[in-house]
Amino acid sequence: MVPQISSDDASCPFFSKDGDSVAEVIEWIRGRGKVLIVTHDNPDPDSIAAAIALRHLLLVKTGQNAVITYGGIVGRGENRSMVKLLEIQMKPICQLDLDQFAVVCMVDTQPNTGNNSFPADRQVHLVIDHHAPKTDLSNVCWVDIRTHYGASATILYEYLCQQDVKLNTKLATSLFYAIKSETQDLGREWSKADRDAYLKLLPLSNNRILFDIVHPQVPREYFSAFRTAIDFARVYGEVLVFNLRRIDNPDLVAELADFLLRQEGVKYVLGMGWYDGMQILSMRSSAPEALLGLVIQQMVEGLGTAGGHGMVAGGQIREMDEDEAAQEELERLLTRRLFKALQLDSVPGEPLLAEGP
């Protein structure tokens, strides 16, 4: 999508839609006041890297040191290692006085999508993302959404290059790891822009830090989640569904969806888990034409919010009962809706693993 500007708000000038647009946005932000950069809840490497790249761009160009904020937790071991080893400073949104910020930016997320904790009634000025918009963004001053890109980090890398901003090793490493993880090493939903950024960032990155990020130590509960997923997984032909029940780390659902997609003969995976009063959903497919972003939106219609791309999608159902019977009923409902959305004939399910002796 071409960057667009709303001219409805007098405080938001109508920027030209050409190569000078980023410079004009920077000039509009300059001296305006404190800047807040919002990631999606439980931020992943792409959201984190995009945020720190935008903060670096604004710091170099305007001298304003933006605050990065998030809802939920940084849960996955790799993500925690990334934040620690690259010394990334972020603050939970619950600790901030939002009235202090004159400019609000969102990266890798959008207003009113259900996957960030920024209040729906507050103004958002900039949105930079690679997910298709699901709500009206006409009141946002600057929108740069590129659905054909595999990572939001790639968009921010191009901003830095366009503005001749030098990258230090830690920023280069974060951007590289974001593109690496989001596109599965250029094996999933990547574009030429992602490949170019990946190849240019690799020699600038710290390989030792990358190794430590990719191979973090994890607690025992991590392995318990794998056992739960395998024990409760059911295979319906080319569809696999698993339910982690109660979890302490919402990122586990997506991680195990990736893992279980390796099952031979499985083309689609739907995973779920209950975390802090809501059901976390994650979908994966090995088929580039799967259109999972649309599929999951059909599945959660009337229940929650969701979005994604062709091969990757996620969602959330808030105010969900932890009761085991309610969990099982939701699993059955979503499985039926999944088959309908995929236009597949229903088939009997069977456990992933045969019962032992």
N, C-alpha and C positions, 0 to 999 in steps of 0.2 A: 504494500500500500504506500502511496506517495505521502510524505509528511503533510499533515493538514493543520490549519490553524482556524480556530473559531474567532470571528470578529464581533461576537455578541457582547463580550465583556470588554469594556473600555480600557481595562487594565492590561488586556492582552492584545498587542498589536497584530495586524495581519501580516505574517511573515511570507516572503516570497518562497515559492516551491521550486527552488533551484539549489545549486551547489553552495550558495552563500547562506542558506537557511540556518544551519547549525551556528554559524557565527552570529547571526542576528538573534537567535535564541539566547546565546551566551551574553550578548550585550543587553538584552532585556532583563536577564537575571542579575546582571552586575549591579551591586549596590542596593538591591531591592530588600534585603534582609536575610534572616536565617533560612536555610534551605534544608528540606527534609527529603530523603530518598527512601521510598517504601518498597520492600521486596514482598514476594508472596509469603504466606505463612509457612513455617517449617522450611526455610529457604534451602534450595539446592545450589550446587556450584554455579550454574548459569545465572541465577538470580543474584547471588552474592558477587560474582565477578563483574556483572553488568553494573551493579551498584557502586562498587569501589572504582570502576573505570570512570563512571560519571562523576563521582566525587573528585577523582584526580583531575579530570578535565576542568571542572569548575574551579578547583583550587589553583591550578596553574594559570587559568585564563582570567579569573576574577578575584582571586585571593580569598574567596569564601570557602570555608571548610564545612561542607554539608554533613549532616547527621544521617547515618543509615539506620533504619529501624525495621523490625520484623515482628510478626506475631507467632505464637507457638514456640517451638524449640528448634535448635540445630541438633538433630538427633542422630543421623547416620554417622558411623564411625569415620568414614572418609571426609564427610563435611566438617565434622568437629576438628579433624586433623588439619584440614585446609585452613580453617579459621585460626587455629592455634599456631601452626607453623608459618603462615604468611602474615601473622600478627594483624588480622583484620578486626577493626573496631566497629561493632554494631551494638545498638541498644534495643532492648525489648520495648515495644510500643506502649506497654502498660506503665512504663517508667517516665514517659515524656509528657510535657504540657504542650499539647498540639497548638495552642493559641500563640505560642512563641514563633511559629514558622510562617514566613510570608510567601514562600514558594514550596509547593509539594510536587515531587516527581515520583512516578511509579515505573519500575523496571521489571520486565518479565511477568507483569500482572497488570490488571486494569481495574478501574472503579466498579464496584457493585458486582463483582464476579463470584463472590463467596469464598475466594481463596486468599484473601488478605484481610487484615484486621483494621484497616483504616476506615473510620466512620463514613457511612454512605452519604451523610448530609454535609460533608465538608468538601471544599473546592480542591480539585486536582488540576495542576497546571500543565504538567508534562507526562506523557505516556510513551514509553519505548518498549516494544514487545515483539515477539514473533508468533503469537497466538492470534487467531482470528477474533475480532471483536464480537461480543455477545450482547452488548448494551449500547445505547446511544452515547457517543462520545463528543457530541457537538458542543458541549460546554467546556471541553478541555482545550486549553490554548494551543498545545502542540502535541500532535499524535504521529508517531512514526511506528507503524506496524508492518512488518515484512514477513508474511506468512510463509514465503518460500525459503526463508533462512532457517537453518537448523538450530541456531542459538542466538539469544539476545546479546550475548557477549560479543558476537561477531559484529553486530551493529555498532556497539560502543567502541570496538577496536577500530572500525572505519572512521568514527568520529575523531578519535585520537590521531589517526594518521592524517586525516584531512586538515586538522588544526595544527599539525606539526608538533604534537606533544610527545616528548620522549617517554618511553616506558622503562621503569626500573625493573629489576629482575623479579621481584615479588609480584608486581602487577602483571608482567608478562606470563609468569607461571600460573597465576590465577586465571587469566583469560584462556591460556592454552588448556588448562585442566577443565575449564567449563565447557569448551568446545569438544574436547576429547570425551567427556562423560556424557554430554547431551546428545552427541551424534554417535556414541559408541565407536570411537576411533574412526569416524567418517564412514561407518557402516550402516547408519540409520538416519534417514531424512536430512541429508546434508546438501548444501548447495556449493557452487563454485566459490562463492564468497567465504563460506566456512572453510573450505579446503585451502584457499589462499591464506586466510588468517592462521589456520593450524600450522601450515608449513613455515610461515614467517615467524610465528611465535615460538616454535619448538627450539630453535637455536638460542633464543633469548631466555629460555626457562632454566630453572635449577633442577637438574635431573634427580639429585639426591632427595630434595623436598618432594618432588613428584612421586618417587618411589615410596616415601614414608606416608604420603597422603593415600596412595592406592592400597597400601598394606597396613592399615591401622590395627592396633590391638583392640579387642572387643570383649565385653563382659559375657558371663555365662548365659545371660538371658537372650543374647543374640542367637546362640545355637539352639536354645529352647524354642525360639520362634520358628526356626527352620523345621524342627521336629513337629511342631504344631501344624505348620503349613502342609507338610507332607502327610501327616496323619489324617487331616481333615480334607485334603484335596480330593475332588471327584472329577473324573474325566467323562465327558459327554461327546464321544467321537473326536472331533478336532477342537473341542472347547474344554478348557480346564478351569475349574472354579475352586478357590480356597478361601477359608475364613479363619483368621488368626484369633478371633474372639477379642478379648481385652489385650491391649498392647500399651507399652510405656513409651514407644518410639514410633510416631506415625510414618516415618520414612521406611520402616520395615515392609510395609505393604508393597510399595513400588519395587523395592530391592528383591523381594521374593517373587513378584510377578516376572521380573527379568529372569530370575533363576529358573523358575518352573516353565518358562517358555521353551527351555531346552528339551523338554520331554518330547520324545520321538512321536510324530503324528499329530502333535498339538499345534494349532495355528493361531488360536486366541486364548488369552488368559485373563480372567477376572479375579482380582483379589480384594479382600475387605478386612477391616479390623476396627474395633471400637476404641476410640481414644478421646478422653476428656469430654464426654457427652456427645460425641458425634461419630458417625461411621465414615471412615476413610476408605475411598475406593481407588483402585488402580487397574488399568487395562494395558495389555501389551499384545502385539500381533507381529508375526513374521511376514505378513503380506503388506507390501507398500500401498496397495489399493484399499486397505481395510476401512479407512475413514473413521477411526475410533472416536475422534472428537465429536462427530455427529452421532455415532452409535451410543456413546455414554450419555449424551444429552437426552436422547430418546428414552434411555433406561431410567433416568432419575427424574423425568418430568413429573412435577407435582410433589416430589419428595425432597429434592435438594438442588445443588448446582454442580456443574461439571464442564469440562472442556478439554481440548487437546489437539492432536494432529492426526496424521493417518495411521501411524503405528504405535502411538503413545497417547494415553489419556488418563485423566484422574478426576475425582469428584469428591463431594462431601455431603452427607445428610446430617443436618444439625438436630439437636435435641432428640437424639436417638436413645431408646431404652437399652440398657446393658443386659437386660434379662435374656437368658439363653434361648427361650422359646421365641422371643421377638427377633433375635439374631437369626435363628434358623428360618423363620418366616420371611425375613427380608432377603436372605440368600436365595430362597426358592423364587420369590417375586422377581428379583433382579435377573436370575438365571432365565426365567420365562421371557422376560423383556429382552434379554440379550439375544436369545434365539430369534425372537420376532424382529428385532432391529437388524440382525444379520441375514434375515430371510433364510434361516436354516430350519430344517425339519427337526423336531424334538426327538432325542434318542435317550434311552435309559442311561443313567450315570453309574459309574463303578469307581471304587476306591482307586487312588493312584497306586497304592501298594496292596498286594494280596495280604490277607491276615496271616500272621505267623502260625507255627504249629501250636 
